[in-house]
Amino acid sequence: MSDRIDALKNLHTTLVDSRNGYEEALEKSDGEGLEPLFRQMIDLRVEAAAQLAQHLTLLGELADDEGSFMSTVHRTVIDIRSALTGLDKSILPSLISGEERILASYDEAVAATDPGAPEYSVLLVQRDDLRGKISAMERMSAQRAA
């Protein structure tokens, strides 16, 4: 398997795992005020994963829509955090950190993909969208700290 396909599959799995974590967070949020953010991130992940799945299919690969073991880890962390401290704006630094790791996966996929490949521009748009979401989370976190 090529580096390109590996990077795309890794990114796709990461997006599915993240979506699963945000779905758990939405379920456990209990009116803490982050529900709109969780919904936005779920929508972003669903769309991005679907687009990557289409490109993987064109490359003759199957995209796993279930995620990996990390989905279980994300759900467990959300469950514990929800039970101990709730899912309020204090979790934003953790979310930002996770999003920055996903941004690094985008960087890897972009680096492994030829600029002439059909998915290249999709990766760039998705990466820019994620950067915008990270900036919005950082602003929310700064407002909380002020």
C-alpha positions, 0 to 999 in steps of 0.5 A: 500500500502506498504512503498516500493511501496509508495517510488517507486511511489513517486520516479517515479512521481518525475522523471517524474516531473523533466523530464517535467521541463528539457523539458521546460528548453530545449525549453526555453534555447535559446542558453544559453549553457546548452542545452547538460545538459538539454538533458542529464538530460531528457535522464536520467529521461526517462530511469530511469522512464521507468525502475521504471515503469516496476518494478511497473508494476511487483508489480501490480501498474500503473506508471503515466507518466504524473507527478503531480502538481509539473510538472506545478510548474517546468514549471512555474518556468522555464518560469519565470526564462527564461523570467527574467534572461535567462537559463544560468549557473547561474541556476546551483545551483538551478538545483543542489538543485533539484537534491539533493532532488531527491537523497533523494527520491532515498535514501528513496526508497532504504531504503524501498526496501529489498536488495533481491528485483528485483528493488534494484540494479536498484535503486542503479545504478540510484542513483549512476548515479544521483550522477555523474550528480550532481558532473558534475553540481557542476564542471560546477558551480565552473567553472562559479564562477571562 
